Amino acid sequence: MTHPTAKQTNHDNTHPMVAFEHYMYADDRPTHSMVVQMRFWFRGHFQKDIFLAALKETLTRNRMFQMKLSGKPGARTSNINWVEEPSLVMPFISWTSLDDPVSHPKNPTHIDLTNEIGLRLWVRDNNKTIPDVDNAKSELLVQFHHSVCDGVGMLLFIEELLIHYAHLTGITNHTLRPIDPNLFSSRGNFWLTKSEWKNRFFKDFQRAFNYFKFLAQPLAHPPAQTGELTSRADLFASERHVFSAETMKNIRQTARSIQVTVNDVLLYELFHTLSIWNKSLGRIRNKIRVALATSLRIEQDTKQSCLNIVSMVFLHKSHKDVSSKNLLAGIVAETRDVKQNRMGITLPRFMGWCGKIPLAIKIFMDLPYCSATAVLTNLGATLSNSSLVDESGKLTVGPIRLEGYELLPPVRPRTSASFAINYYAGQLSVSLRFDSTRLTRATAISLLERYCQRLKQVAETKSLTGL
C-alpha cells in the first residue's frame, strides 16, 4: 500500500532523490568524503566463490546498491535522480591476505555516485599463512556512501549477506527478513500524512532557527602537534577502545539507577570531555555542539531495504551549562524530545525547503562555519535479535563467527571528531574517526583516552561526575 505522501516515479528504473540523500550528496568534497567505513572481524575463512554468490543475492534484494546518480549536487532535489542499472553491477572488491596493504580503486577517498554504485568491499584473511580452522581469521572492510545507506542499514546488509552465505553452504534454518520493494518510494516521507507535516511546521521551523542561533566551537587542537597532517581526510584515520563486558553492565546499571538511558550517560560524559578539552587549549568563545545521529526508522520500515533512514539532531551547551548540575536534566529533556516528537525529521525537512532552490543546499554545506564540535553515533544492539546469534551472543554461520565490528562515520571540515558507540555480544566499544587534516593520531588518541577514562570512571564509581 502506497503512503499518501509517497513520491511517484515517472520511469520504472528512475527514482527521485530525497532531501536527506541530497544533503549527503552535496556535503561530499575531495578533502572530506561523505563515505562511511565499517570493519567486521571474523573467526574463520570465507569461501570466495560462495561469498561472491551471497553478495550478488544481497545486492539484488537491496536496490539502492544497484543505482547511480543523474544530476549535480547544486541542482534542485527534484532534478536529481537515482537510475537503476539494467543488469547486476558488482562493487569494487578486493580479496587479499591480512598482511597485505589495503589496495584501492583509482580514487581511494571519493565514491563518485554518478559513475559507480555506493559500495566498496575488502575481504582480508590469514588463509595463506594459517589455514587451520582454530586460528583462522578474516576481516571485512566496507565503505559506502552516506547518501546510499546508514550504519543500521549496513548491519542489516551484512546480516543478509551472512544468511545468504549460510543458505549456499547448506545451512537453511535462517530466514531472511521480508522486503517490500513498493516501500522504496516512501523513503524520506517518514510515514507522516499531509496534516501531520502541517501540524509540526512551527516546531520544525523553530528547531531549524535554533541551529543558526548559536555558533558552535570547533574542536581545539594543540598549537604544536607533532606528526604530519594530510591534505585530505584519511578514511583510515581512526582509533578504537574496547571495554569489558563488566564495564558495559555497570554503565547500564548506573543509567537505570538514576532513571536515564545509556545514551544520556554517553552524551553527558562527551560534553564534559569536549568542554574540558577546549578550555584546556583556550577555546571557550562559543558553545559546544554535539551532532547526535538518530534513526528515523519506525515499525513500517521493517520491510524497507537497506537505506539511509537516519538524521542528525544538534545539542548545544555553553561551558557554563556543562559545569552546571542541571546538565543531565537538560540532556534528558532533549533526548526525550528527539524520541517522542521525532525531532530528527527537522533536518531533512529543512533540506527539503533548501532543495527547492538551485544551489541552496550546496551553498549551505559550503559555508565556512563549524556545524558541530563532534559527532556521536550509537548503533545500539542492532544485531542482537538476529537468527544467526549463537549462545555467546555472536553471529555464527558454520565455522565462521563475527567476533566484533566498528562504525566510522564521516568527518567534515571543522568537525574533526566523530565518535561511534558499538554494542555487540555484551561488549561496548568506542571508535573515533578523526580529521587527519586537523588532528594528528597522537592528538586523537589523547582525546579518545580522555572520553573512555570518563566512561570507565562511571562504571567503577557507578555515578556520574558532578552528581
N, C-alpha and C positions, 0 to 999 in steps of 0.2 A: 504493500500500500504506500503510495507516494505521499510524502508530507506536504501539507498545504503550501509551505513556503519553499519547497524544493525547486532548484533551478532546473529547467529542462534543457536538453541539448538539441542542437539543430542537426547533428550528424551522429550516427551510431558510434563513431570512433573519435569524436571530438567532444571535449568536456570543458566548460568554462572554469577558469581558476577561481578560487575563493579568496577572501580578503587576507586571511592569516597566511595562506600559502604565498600570496603576493608579497606580504611583509617579509617573509623569509627569503624570497627570491630577490627582492630589492636590497636586502641587507647583506647580500653576498658581495664580496670585493676581493681583489687579488691578494691584499695583505691579510685579510681576516675572512677566511672562507666559512660559509654557513653549513659546515659539514659536521655531523655528529659522529663520534667514534665510540665503538664498544669492543671490549675484549672478553672472550669466553675461554676459560681454561678447563680442559677435559682430561680425565684419565682414560687412556685407551687411544686407539688409532682408527680413523675413518677409512673405509674402503673408497677409493677415489671415484670409481665408476658409479657406485651406489649413491655416494654423496651428491654427485652431479645430477643424477637422475632424480633424487629427492629435491634438489634445488629447483629443477625445472618444474616439478609438480607444485612447489610452493609459489614460484613466480607466477604460474598460471592462475592460481587462486587469488593472488593479490595484484590487481590490475594496475595500481599506481606504479609498480615497479616494471611496467611494460609501456610506459609513456614518456614522451619527450615534450618539451615546451615549444609553442609557437607564439612569439611576441617578446618584446623587450620590457625590462623592469620599469621603464619610465612611462609605459602605456597605461591607459585605464585598465582596471582589473577585468572589465568585461571584454577587453580586446586581447586578453592573453588566454590561450587555450592549451589544455593537455591533449595531445594527439596520440592515440594508441598505435603501437607498432603493428603492422599487418601480420607478422609472424614472430615467434618467440625469440627474444633477444636475451642472451646471457650477459651478465655483468662482467666487468673486469675481475678476473680471479687468478690468484697466484697460489701455487702449491709447492712449498719448499720445506727444508729442514729448519728446526728451531734455531740452529746455529748460523743459518744463512742470514745475511742482511735483508731487510724488507725491500722487496722490489716495488717499483712504482710504475703507473701508467705515464704517458707523456707529460701530463700535467699533474704533479703529485699533490697539490694543495687545493685544487679547484675542480668541482664537478660541474661541468657545463651542461645544464639540463636541456639545452637546445640541440646538443649533439650526442648525449649519452643518457642512459637511464640513471636514476639517482642512487645507485648501489655499487659498492666495490667490496670484494672479499679476499682475504688472505687465509689460507689453511697452512699451518706450520706444525710439524711433528718431529719426534725423535726416532722415527721408524728405521732410518738407515743405521743409526748408531746403537739404539736399544730396542730391538724388535720384540723382546719378550713382553708378554702381556702384563706382568706385575708392575713393570716400570715404564709402561707406555704412557706418553704424554702428548697432548695436542693442544694447539691454540688456534682459535678462530678470531681473526680481527675483521671487524665490519665497519665500513664507513658508508654513511648515507646522507643525502641532502635533507636538510630540515624541512624543506617545502614538501617533501615526499612522505616523511614518516617522523614519529617521535619515539622516545625511548620505550614507552609501554608497547607501542606498535611493533618495535623491533624485537622485543622479548616474545611477543606473540608469534612473530615471523619465525624466530629461532625454534620455538616450541613446535610449530607446524613442520619445520624442516626436520626436526628430530623424529616426529611421528611418522612422516613420510619415509624417513630412513628406516625406522622400525618396521614398517609395513613391507618395505622392499627386502628386508632381511628375514622375513617370515614371522615377525612379532606383530600379531594382529589384534591384540586386546586393548589397543588405544584408539580412541575415536577422535576425529578432527572436529573442531567446533564448526557449526554451520555458518556459512557466509551467504548473505543475500545481496547479489550484485545490484539489485534495484535501489539499495540504500546509498549507493555511491553518490548520486546526485543530491542527496540531502545533507552531505557534509558541509560544514560552515553555517548551517542554519540552527544547529543545536536544539532542534525539536521545539522551537518556540513558534507559536501562532502569531499572526499579524497583530492581534490585540496585545499579546504578551510583549512583543517587541515595542509596541507603542507605550505600554504601561511602565516600562523600565527606562524610557528615554531620558528622563530627568536625572536618574541616578547614574546612568552611564555617562551622560554629559558632565555631571559633577565630578565623577571619578577621573575622567579624562582631563578636566580642568585642574584637578589636584596634582596631576603628574607634572604639569608645567608651573605650578605654583611655587615649587621649591626646586632649587638646584641640588643635584647630587654631587657629593665629593668623590672624585676618583680615588682608587686605592693608592695610597702613598708608597713610594719605593725609596730605598736608601739612596742618598745622593751619589755615593761612590760604590756602586755594585761591582763586584769582581766577576769577570767572565764576559764572554761576548754575547751581545744581543743580536737577534736576527732581523733581517729586513722584512720577513713575513712571519706571521704567527705559525709556529711549528705545530702540526697536528699531533705530534707525538710528545709534546711538552706537557708532561703530567707527572703527578706523584700520587701514591696511594697508601693508606693506612688501614690495616685490618684489625678490628677489636676482637677480643674473645667473646664467646657466647655469653659468658657471665656478665660482661660489661653491657651487652645489649639487654639482657634480662634486668639488670639493676636500673638502667636508664628508663626502661618501660615501667618498672615498678615505681620509680620516683615520679614519673609523669602521672601515673594513676593516683598516687598518694596526695598530689596537690590538684587533682582533677583537671589536668590539661593533657594534650596529646604529645606524643614524642616529637612531632613536627614543631610544636610550640617550644619545646626544650631546645631543639636544634636551632631554631631562629633566635631564641633568647641568647644562647651562647655565641652564635655567629655575630650578632650585633655587638656584643661585648668585645669579641675578638677584633672586629674591624675598627671599632671606636678606639680601643687601646692602641692598636697598631698605628692608626693615623695620627693620634695625639702624640705618640712617641716620636713621630717623624715630623711633627709640627704642622700637620694638615688638618685644621679644625674649622675651616671657614664655613663649609656647607654641611648639609645633613648626610648621614649615612643612609643609603638606599639599597635595599636588597630586592632583586628581581626574583620572585618566587614562581617557579613553574607549577602550573596547576592543570590537572587533567579535566577536560570538559566532557568526558565520557559519562553517559548515563545508561540505564538498562537497555534502551532502544538501540544502543550502539554495539551490543554484544555480538550481533551478526554482521557488523561492519568489517570490511577488510582492513589490513594494516595501513593506517594513515597517520597524518598529523592531526590529532584531536586534542591538542594541548594549547595553553595560553600562558601569559605571564601576568602576575599582579605585582605592584610595586609598593613595598612597605618602606617608609622613610622615618628616621628618628634622628633628632639632634643629639649631640654628645651629652647634653643635659638630660634628655629623655632616657638615654641608655643608662645613666648613673642613677636614675630615679627608681624608687621602689615600685612605681606604677608600670614599669616597662612590661612585665609579664602580662599584666591585666590588659594593657593596650594591644599586645600581640595576640592574645586570646580573642579579644573582641574582633580584631581584623580577620583572623583566620576563620572565625565562625561566620563572618560576613562572606568570606570567599566561598565557603561551602554552601551555606543556606541560600544565598542570593546569586550563586554562580557568578561571582564578581569577575572571573576570568573572561567573561564574554565582552567586557568593556573594551579591551584592546582590539580584538578582531572587528568589533563594531566601529571603533574609531578608524581603523584601517579601511573599513568599508566606506566610511564617509570620504576619506582621503582618496580612495581608489576611483572615485567618480571623476576626479580631476587629473588630467595628464600631468605627469612628473611629480605629483604631490607626495606620494609615498616615497619615491626615490629621493626627493629633496629633504623630506623629513628624516630619512635614515642617514643622510649625509651631513646633517647639521653638526657642527663641531662642539658638542656638549657631551657630558657623561650621562648615559641613560641609567646606570646603576653602578654602585661601588663594587658589588659582587652578585653572582647568580647562585641560587640554591635550588637544586632539583632532588626530589625524593621519589624514587620509583615505587616505593612500598614493596609489599610482598607479592608482586605480580604473578610469579610462577608457583606460589605455594599450593594452589588448587589444581595444578596440572595432573593429569592421569599418569604422567611419567615419573612423578615423585616417588622415591622408594622410602624405606624405613628411616634412613638418615636425613630425609628431607631434601634430597638432591635428585635432579632429573637423570634418569638412567635408561639407556637403551642397550640391552645386552651387556657387552663388556665395556661400553662407553658410558662414562658418568660425568656430568657437568659439576666441576668442583667449585667454581666461582666465576663471577663476572664483574665488570665495571662499566659505567657510563661516563663518557667525557663530552659534556655539552660544549657548544662553541664559545669562544671569547670574541669580544668586539673591541673596536677602538675605544679606549678609556674605560672599558670594563675588563679588567685584567685577570680576574679570578672567577672561575666557575666551579662551584662545589657540587658534587653529586653524592647522594646517600644511597647505598645499595644494601638491601636486606636479602639474605639468601641462606637457607638451611640454618636459621637461628643466629647467623653472624651478621655483624654490622661492619661495613667498610665505608670509608670516606675517600673519594678521589678528588683531586684538584687538577683541573686543566688550567694552565696559566698562559698569559700572553707573553711569548718569548721575545717580542719586540720591546717590552717594557720591564720585564722581570727576568732575572737570571734564575737558574734552577736552585741555587743556594737560597735566594730570597723566597722562592716559592716553598721550599722545604720548611723554612722557618715559619712562614705563615700557616702552613698546614699543621705543623707540630703544635703551634700555639692553640689552634682550634681544637685539635684532638686531645690536647692536655686538659682543656676545659671540660670536654665530654668525659674524659677518664675521671676527672675530679667529681663530676656529677655522680658517676657510677660508684665511686668509692665512698663519698660522703652521703649519698642518697638525698642530696639537696642542691638547689641552685644557688649560685653566688649572689649574695645580697638579699636573699630571702630569709 
